[in-house]
Amino acid sequence: MLTLSFSAFAYSVACALAFSGSDYFRKAVPKDCSVPLLLFCMVTGQIPILASWLWVNGDFGISSSYALPGVAAAGAGLTANLLFIIAVRLSPLSLMVPILGTIPAVTTLFGGVILGEWPSIFQGIGIFLVTTGLIALYFPHSGKISLSTIWRNIRREPGAKPMMGVVFLWSLVPPLDKICVDLSSVGMHGLIQLTLIATVTALWLLFTGGYKAFTAPRNARLPLAGAALTAGLAYGFQLAAYQITLVAVVELFKRSIGMIGSLILGRAMLHEPITPPKLIGISIMAIGLPFVILS
């Protein structure tokens, strides 16, 4: 039976809350701030925290075979982060973040394809529940409920397509991460990933807009600082939680609290309505996630 110490619980919850805050701030950054600049600020805010953790940990090991999977993971992470920002700018936070709850299910399937780690019966049940919850999230508010109307609602949501891309890419990253951490320490892998993403976005900004591209609009500076701070805290709490509990436990808190947080913050800060489909869909997904992640 899985037991959870108070410290593990506290770090996991703090990590999840910080990630939820980061989701909100990415949504709150005004659209006149470029997507690459937002990503650059977020990623660079995490680098000092991870670098400090790596320095204290002292494990700088890395294999020469790291390059190919490392670049692949960084490319997927970079693209996914850009698509995430685009998605939450186009659609309500409370409709976009719950889609991320499908990541553990898709990751499990990718694990089967890439690593030969096929899901168990309980994980299969969880995947079914998570999928059902996502479908319920897009139930029509009135009229006849059918798969065609649900599919039409999903297609009409402008942020759904880029967020599905996020799910695909972030589900692909964990199997790649598993390959990478067999070839390097966890800290080195994380620092390299952040550095690669920050470097690419910095070059993008430099070549498309020169040094002026690094200047944020005045009304974007506070939410940008919030996004960088919460992302950095989230990464720090996540690393601390990883030291004393299972990665799966941290992931469960992240996804569950992230979905609930999007509903609460969406209502409180962004005036997004709380509807029965959202409550039903998120509840079903929250029930399914432990089956997928902890089995």
C-alpha distance (Angstrom), angle and dihedral (degrees) to the residues before:
residue distance angle dihedral
M1 . . .
L2 3.81 . .
T3 3.81 114.1 .
L4 3.78 124.1 -167.4
S5 3.79 124.4 -155.2
F6 3.79 120.3 -140.8
S7 3.81 90.7 -110.8
A8 3.80 92.2 51.8
F9 3.81 90.2 47.9
A10 3.80 92.7 47.5
Y11 3.82 95.1 47.8
S12 3.81 92.1 45.2
V13 3.80 93.1 50.3
A14 3.81 92.0 44.3
C15 3.82 89.6 50.4
A16 3.82 91.3 49.9
L17 3.81 93.6 46.9
A18 3.79 91.7 48.8
F19 3.81 91.7 50.1
S20 3.81 88.9 48.8
G21 3.79 89.3 52.1
S22 3.78 89.6 49.4
D23 3.82 89.5 53.3
Y24 3.81 89.7 54.2
F25 3.80 95.4 47.0
R26 3.81 91.6 49.5
K27 3.80 87.2 55.0
A28 3.82 92.0 44.5
V29 3.82 95.8 54.1
P30 3.83 106.0 104.8
K31 3.79 117.2 -109.1
D32 3.82 92.3 -118.9
C33 3.81 86.0 72.9
S34 3.81 108.2 84.5
V35 3.79 120.3 -115.4
P36 3.86 93.4 -124.6
L37 3.83 91.2 51.8
L38 3.80 91.3 51.5
L39 3.80 91.0 49.8
F40 3.81 92.2 45.8
C41 3.82 91.9 53.2
M42 3.79 92.2 47.0
V43 3.79 95.5 49.2
T44 3.80 96.9 43.1
G45 3.81 88.4 52.0
Q46 3.80 89.3 61.2
I47 3.82 98.0 46.5
P48 3.85 97.9 76.2
I49 3.80 91.2 50.1
L50 3.78 94.3 50.5
A51 3.82 92.4 41.7
S52 3.82 90.3 53.1
W53 3.79 91.5 48.0
L54 3.80 90.8 49.5
W55 3.80 91.7 49.0
V56 3.82 91.5 52.6
N57 3.81 92.0 43.1
G58 3.79 91.3 48.4
D59 3.81 97.1 -157.3
F60 3.82 105.5 131.1
G61 3.81 96.7 157.5
I62 3.80 119.3 144.4
S63 3.82 135.5 161.6
S64 3.79 126.4 -134.5
S65 3.82 87.1 -123.2
Y66 3.81 90.8 65.5
A67 3.81 96.2 86.8
L68 3.82 101.6 81.1
P69 3.84 100.2 45.1
G70 3.82 89.5 36.7
V71 3.80 93.2 56.4
A72 3.82 90.6 44.0
A73 3.81 91.4 52.8
A74 3.81 92.0 46.8
G75 3.81 91.6 49.0
A76 3.80 91.6 51.2
G77 3.81 91.9 45.8
L78 3.80 93.3 48.4
T79 3.80 93.7 49.8
A80 3.80 92.7 44.4
N81 3.81 92.9 52.2
L82 3.79 91.9 49.8
L83 3.81 91.5 49.2
F84 3.81 90.8 47.9
I85 3.80 91.8 56.5
I86 3.81 90.9 47.0
A87 3.82 91.5 49.1
V88 3.81 96.7 51.4
R89 3.79 90.5 46.2
L90 3.79 90.5 55.6
S91 3.82 101.0 41.8
P92 3.83 142.2 26.9
L93 3.80 115.2 -72.9
S94 3.81 90.7 -130.7
L95 3.81 91.0 59.1
M96 3.80 96.6 43.2
V97 3.82 106.5 43.7
P98 3.85 94.3 52.7
I99 3.80 87.8 59.9
L100 3.81 85.8 66.6
G101 3.81 87.0 64.6
T102 3.80 86.7 78.2
I103 3.82 91.4 62.6
P104 3.85 95.6 89.5
A105 3.81 89.6 50.6
V106 3.79 94.0 49.2
T107 3.82 90.6 42.2
T108 3.82 88.9 55.0
L109 3.80 89.9 53.8
F110 3.82 91.6 46.8
G111 3.81 88.1 49.4
G112 3.78 88.0 58.1
V113 3.80 93.5 49.5
I114 3.82 97.9 41.0
L115 3.80 103.2 29.8
G116 3.82 102.9 20.2
E117 3.83 90.7 -117.7
W118 3.81 99.9 136.6
P119 3.83 120.7 -169.3
S120 3.79 121.9 -94.1
I121 3.81 123.6 -127.2
F122 3.81 91.3 -94.7
Q123 3.79 90.9 49.8
G124 3.80 88.4 50.6
I125 3.81 89.2 54.9
G126 3.79 89.7 49.0
I127 3.81 92.3 49.6
F128 3.82 89.0 52.0
L129 3.83 91.8 50.4
V130 3.80 93.9 46.7
T131 3.80 90.9 49.5
T132 3.81 90.8 47.5
G133 3.81 90.5 50.1
L134 3.78 91.8 51.6
I135 3.81 90.4 51.1
A136 3.83 90.5 49.0
L137 3.81 89.9 51.8
Y138 3.80 88.8 67.3
F139 3.82 98.0 44.2
P140 3.82 111.6 139.4
H141 3.81 113.2 -101.8
S142 3.79 90.6 -131.1
G143 3.78 139.7 6.4
K144 3.77 130.0 36.5
I145 3.80 118.6 -15.8
S146 3.78 113.3 -136.0
L147 3.79 137.3 146.9
S148 3.80 89.8 -108.4
T149 3.83 92.9 56.2
I150 3.81 91.5 45.1
W151 3.80 91.1 49.1
R152 3.81 89.3 48.0
N153 3.83 90.6 52.0
I154 3.80 90.6 51.5
R155 3.81 92.5 48.0
R156 3.81 91.7 48.4
E157 3.81 92.5 54.3
P158 3.84 102.7 92.4
G159 3.80 95.1 -152.8
A160 3.81 95.2 49.5
K161 3.80 96.8 83.7
P162 3.82 96.5 51.3
M163 3.81 90.1 43.1
M164 3.81 90.3 52.9
G165 3.80 85.4 54.1
V166 3.81 88.2 52.8
V167 3.80 90.4 52.1
F168 3.81 91.6 50.2
L169 3.81 93.9 48.4
W170 3.83 97.9 40.4
S171 3.80 88.6 48.1
L172 3.80 89.1 53.5
V173 3.82 93.2 49.4
P174 3.87 99.5 68.2
P175 3.84 94.5 58.7
L176 3.81 87.9 46.9
D177 3.81 89.5 47.3
K178 3.80 89.3 52.4
I179 3.80 90.0 54.7
C180 3.82 90.9 45.9
V181 3.81 96.3 50.5
D182 3.79 89.0 52.9
L183 3.81 85.0 60.7
S184 3.80 99.4 40.1
S185 3.79 142.2 13.9
V186 3.80 117.4 -81.4
G187 3.81 91.9 -113.8
M188 3.79 94.8 49.4
H189 3.79 91.3 48.1
G190 3.80 92.3 51.1
L191 3.78 94.1 46.4
I192 3.81 92.7 48.0
Q193 3.81 91.0 49.5
L194 3.80 93.4 51.2
T195 3.80 92.5 44.1
L196 3.80 92.8 50.7
I197 3.82 92.6 49.0
A198 3.82 92.3 45.9
T199 3.81 91.7 48.3
V200 3.80 94.3 49.5
T201 3.81 93.2 47.7
A202 3.82 91.0 46.1
L203 3.81 91.1 52.3
W204 3.81 89.9 46.0
L205 3.81 90.8 53.5
L206 3.80 92.6 44.5
F207 3.80 96.2 50.4
T208 3.80 96.6 41.2
G209 3.79 99.9 42.4
G210 3.80 109.9 3.8
Y211 3.79 121.6 -133.3
K212 3.81 90.9 -35.8
A213 3.81 88.6 68.1
F214 3.82 88.1 71.8
T215 3.81 91.2 61.3
A216 3.78 112.1 96.1
P217 3.81 121.9 -147.2
R218 3.79 110.4 -100.3
N219 3.82 93.9 -114.1
A220 3.81 90.6 52.3
R221 3.79 98.3 54.0
L222 3.81 98.5 83.5
P223 3.85 96.8 48.5
L224 3.83 89.0 41.9
A225 3.79 89.4 55.3
G226 3.80 88.9 46.7
A227 3.80 91.6 51.2
A228 3.81 92.5 49.2
L229 3.82 93.7 45.2
T230 3.80 96.4 47.1
A231 3.81 92.4 44.0
G232 3.80 90.4 50.7
L233 3.81 92.7 47.5
A234 3.80 90.3 46.8
Y235 3.79 91.7 53.6
G236 3.81 91.7 46.8
F237 3.81 93.7 49.3
Q238 3.80 89.5 45.2
L239 3.81 92.2 54.7
A240 3.81 90.4 47.4
A241 3.82 90.8 50.2
Y242 3.81 91.5 48.0
Q243 3.80 89.2 59.8
I244 3.81 94.5 60.1
T245 3.81 107.6 26.4
L246 3.80 143.2 28.3
V247 3.80 120.0 -70.7
A248 3.82 86.9 -129.8
V249 3.81 90.8 60.8
V250 3.80 92.0 52.3
E251 3.80 90.4 47.6
L252 3.81 91.0 51.8
F253 3.81 92.0 53.6
K254 3.82 91.5 45.0
R255 3.79 95.5 53.0
S256 3.81 97.5 38.6
I257 3.80 96.8 45.7
G258 3.80 90.0 39.8
M259 3.80 91.5 59.3
I260 3.81 93.8 45.4
G261 3.81 90.9 43.4
S262 3.79 92.0 53.4
L263 3.80 89.1 54.5
I264 3.83 94.1 48.6
L265 3.82 97.6 40.2
G266 3.78 91.4 41.5
R267 3.80 89.5 56.8
A268 3.82 99.4 37.5
M269 3.82 100.1 40.3
L270 3.80 106.2 20.6
H271 3.84 101.2 31.1
E272 3.81 93.0 -123.3
P273 3.82 113.4 161.4
I274 3.80 121.8 -111.8
T275 3.79 104.4 -134.2
P276 3.84 132.6 -176.5
P277 3.85 92.0 -111.3
K278 3.81 89.9 55.1
L279 3.81 92.7 48.4
I280 3.81 93.6 45.5
G281 3.81 95.2 43.2
I282 3.81 95.6 47.4
S283 3.83 91.6 45.2
I284 3.81 92.7 53.3
M285 3.81 91.6 46.0
A286 3.81 90.9 49.4
I287 3.81 89.9 53.2
G288 3.81 91.8 49.2
L289 3.79 98.2 46.7
P290 3.85 97.7 73.4
F291 3.81 89.3 52.9
V292 3.80 90.4 54.5
I293 3.78 100.0 39.4
L294 3.82 105.0 34.2
S295 3.82 99.3 38.7
